[in-house]
Amino acid sequence: MADSLYLSLWYPNLRLAGLGDKLTQVLNSFASHGGEHRVYAATTWPINWNEAPVFQRIYARDAQASGDGADDKGAQIDQAIEEGLELLHDDYAYEFQIGWNLWEPESAAGLDTRWVRAPRLVRVTGFGPLFDEGVYEQEGHIRIDFGSDEPFLLEDADLNPDSARHIEENVRQLIEFAGAAEKNSGTTARLLWSELGESLAQRLAARLGAVN
């Protein structure tokens, strides 16, 4: 069963004024690891997730609209960070949406599956220390929501050496991005976790073991 996949990052003695720099460094890490150079949307949430946003701006329609990498799609990362964090408060959260390209199977005539690099939407959120009663302690000063873990497992697809290779490439991209985000932003702790609490590594090993 598909699960939601997250990466949480924590920083030592992080002050709210420094959150924008960390978000910038994390977002910039996507560009060299299969991601876009621009931000699709920025949203500022007050108090908790039940409140209406106090700021929201859509810079590009969605991942598919910006998937061609054209420079006229989306906002520069620095611009989006500046606008999103203009209202800087301890009990606010700052969410930015960016595109990330992974291998996915595409339906095709015949028996052969065609694999394509397709954009998906990733949400990068920085938490003020008082947002949602200090949720950063459990979910990180910055939380990256990759969406469904399906591209890393493809549990509904037939597994063969070719599909296993593409899954492994997606997982390698995930690991390399996590390492780059940690190094570039200076985090001292990181955690890759799922909403249901299942281990991606264990599920992946079981999945790939079927073709070995």
C-alpha positions as CSV (number, residue, x, y, z in Angstrom):
1,M,0.0,0.0,0.0
2,A,1.3,3.4,-1.0
3,D,2.5,5.7,1.9
4,S,3.4,9.3,2.2
5,L,7.2,10.0,2.4
6,Y,8.9,12.8,4.4
7,L,12.4,14.0,5.1
8,S,12.8,16.0,8.4
9,L,15.8,18.3,9.1
10,W,16.8,19.8,12.4
11,Y,19.4,22.6,13.1
12,P,21.3,23.5,16.3
13,N,20.1,26.7,18.0
14,L,18.2,27.8,14.9
15,R,16.6,31.3,15.3
16,L,13.6,32.3,13.3
17,A,15.5,34.9,11.5
18,G,17.8,32.2,10.0
19,L,15.0,30.0,8.7
20,G,14.8,31.7,5.3
21,D,18.5,30.9,4.7
22,K,18.0,27.3,5.5
23,L,14.9,27.0,3.3
24,T,16.9,28.6,0.4
25,Q,19.7,26.1,0.8
26,V,17.3,23.2,0.9
27,L,15.3,24.4,-2.1
28,N,18.5,25.0,-4.1
29,S,19.6,21.4,-3.4
30,F,16.8,20.2,-5.7
31,A,18.3,21.8,-8.8
32,S,21.3,19.5,-8.9
33,H,19.4,16.4,-8.0
34,G,16.5,16.1,-10.5
35,G,14.6,19.2,-9.4
36,E,13.5,22.5,-10.8
37,H,15.3,25.8,-10.3
38,R,12.1,27.7,-9.5
39,V,9.2,27.6,-7.0
40,Y,5.6,27.0,-8.1
41,A,3.8,28.4,-5.0
42,A,4.4,29.9,-1.6
43,T,2.0,29.7,1.3
44,T,2.2,31.1,4.9
45,W,0.1,29.3,7.5
46,P,-0.7,30.9,10.9
47,I,-1.0,29.0,14.2
48,N,-1.8,25.5,12.8
49,W,-3.0,23.7,9.7
50,N,-6.7,24.4,10.5
51,E,-6.3,28.2,9.9
52,A,-6.6,29.9,6.6
53,P,-3.3,31.0,5.0
54,V,-2.4,34.6,5.6
55,F,-0.4,34.7,2.4
56,Q,-0.5,32.5,-0.8
57,R,0.9,33.1,-4.2
58,I,0.9,30.8,-7.2
59,Y,3.8,31.4,-9.5
60,A,3.2,28.5,-11.9
61,R,0.1,26.3,-12.4
62,D,1.6,22.9,-11.4
63,A,4.4,20.5,-11.9
64,Q,3.2,19.5,-15.3
65,A,2.9,23.1,-16.4
66,S,6.5,23.8,-15.4
67,G,8.0,20.4,-16.2
68,D,9.7,21.6,-19.3
69,G,12.2,23.6,-17.2
70,A,11.5,26.8,-19.0
71,D,12.9,29.8,-17.2
72,D,9.6,31.8,-17.5
73,K,7.8,29.3,-15.3
74,G,7.7,29.8,-11.5
75,A,9.5,32.2,-9.3
76,Q,13.2,32.5,-8.4
77,I,13.8,30.7,-5.1
78,D,15.1,33.9,-3.4
79,Q,12.1,35.8,-4.5
80,A,9.7,33.2,-3.2
81,I,11.4,33.0,0.1
82,E,11.4,36.8,0.5
83,E,7.7,37.0,-0.2
84,G,6.7,34.0,1.8
85,L,8.6,35.0,4.9
86,E,7.7,38.7,4.8
87,L,5.3,38.0,7.7
88,L,7.8,36.4,10.1
89,H,6.2,35.1,13.3
90,D,7.1,32.3,15.8
91,D,3.7,30.6,15.3
92,Y,3.7,30.6,11.4
93,A,4.7,27.9,9.0
94,Y,6.1,28.6,5.5
95,E,5.4,26.2,2.7
96,F,7.0,26.2,-0.8
97,Q,6.1,23.9,-3.7
98,I,8.8,22.9,-6.2
99,G,9.0,20.3,-9.0
100,W,11.1,17.1,-8.8
101,N,11.6,14.7,-11.7
102,L,11.5,10.9,-11.2
103,W,11.2,7.9,-13.4
104,E,7.7,6.7,-13.9
105,P,6.2,3.9,-16.2
106,E,4.1,5.2,-19.0
107,S,1.3,3.1,-20.6
108,A,2.2,2.0,-24.0
109,A,0.9,-0.4,-26.7
110,G,2.4,-3.8,-26.7
111,L,4.3,-5.6,-23.9
112,D,7.1,-3.1,-23.4
113,T,6.8,-0.4,-20.8
114,R,8.1,3.0,-21.6
115,W,9.8,4.9,-18.8
116,V,9.8,8.7,-18.7
117,R,11.1,11.4,-16.4
118,A,8.0,13.0,-15.0
119,P,7.7,16.0,-12.6
120,R,6.0,15.7,-9.3
121,L,5.1,18.3,-6.7
122,V,7.2,18.4,-3.5
123,R,6.3,20.6,-0.5
124,V,9.1,22.1,1.6
125,T,7.9,23.6,4.9
126,G,9.8,25.6,7.5
127,F,8.2,25.7,10.9
128,G,8.3,28.6,13.4
129,P,9.0,27.3,16.9
130,L,5.4,27.8,18.2
131,F,3.5,26.7,15.1
132,D,1.1,23.9,15.9
133,E,2.3,23.7,19.5
134,G,6.0,23.2,18.5
135,V,5.5,20.5,15.9
136,Y,9.1,21.1,14.7
137,E,10.3,19.0,17.6
138,Q,8.8,15.9,15.9
139,E,8.8,16.9,12.3
140,G,11.9,19.1,11.9
141,H,12.7,22.8,11.6
142,I,12.2,22.0,7.9
143,R,10.0,19.1,6.6
144,I,10.1,17.9,3.0
145,D,6.9,16.2,1.8
146,F,7.7,14.0,-1.2
147,G,4.1,12.8,-1.6
148,S,3.5,9.1,-2.3
149,D,6.4,6.7,-2.0
150,E,5.1,4.8,-5.1
151,P,7.9,5.9,-7.4
152,F,10.4,4.2,-5.1
153,L,8.5,0.9,-4.9
154,L,6.0,0.7,-7.8
155,E,4.1,-2.0,-5.8
156,D,1.3,-2.0,-8.4
157,A,3.6,-2.7,-11.4
158,D,5.1,-5.9,-12.6
159,L,8.7,-6.0,-11.5
160,N,11.5,-7.0,-13.9
161,P,15.2,-6.0,-14.3
162,D,14.3,-2.9,-16.2
163,S,11.7,-1.6,-13.8
164,A,14.0,-2.5,-10.8
165,R,16.7,-0.4,-12.4
166,H,14.5,2.6,-12.6
167,I,13.3,2.2,-9.0
168,E,16.9,2.0,-7.9
169,E,17.7,5.2,-9.8
170,N,14.8,7.0,-8.1
171,V,16.0,5.8,-4.7
172,R,19.6,6.8,-5.5
173,Q,18.3,10.3,-6.4
174,L,16.4,10.5,-3.1
175,I,19.4,9.5,-1.1
176,E,21.7,11.9,-3.0
177,F,19.3,14.8,-2.5
178,A,18.9,14.0,1.2
179,G,22.7,14.1,1.6
180,A,23.0,17.3,-0.4
181,A,20.3,19.0,1.6
182,E,22.0,18.0,4.9
183,K,25.4,19.2,3.7
184,N,24.3,22.5,2.0
185,S,22.0,23.6,4.9
186,G,24.2,22.5,7.8
187,T,21.7,20.2,9.5
188,T,22.8,18.1,12.4
189,A,20.0,15.6,12.3
190,R,17.8,14.2,9.6
191,L,15.1,11.5,9.4
192,L,13.4,9.9,6.4
193,W,10.1,8.7,7.5
194,S,6.6,7.6,6.4
195,E,3.2,8.5,7.5
196,L,2.3,4.9,8.4
197,G,5.6,4.3,10.1
198,E,6.8,1.7,7.7
199,S,10.5,1.4,6.8
200,L,11.1,2.4,3.1
201,A,14.4,0.5,3.2
202,Q,12.8,-2.7,4.4
203,R,10.0,-2.5,1.9
204,L,12.4,-1.7,-0.9
205,A,14.7,-4.7,0.0
206,A,11.7,-7.0,-0.1
207,R,10.4,-5.5,-3.4
208,L,13.8,-5.8,-5.2
209,G,14.5,-9.2,-3.8
210,A,11.8,-10.5,-6.1
211,V,14.0,-10.0,-9.2
212,N,17.3,-11.1,-7.6
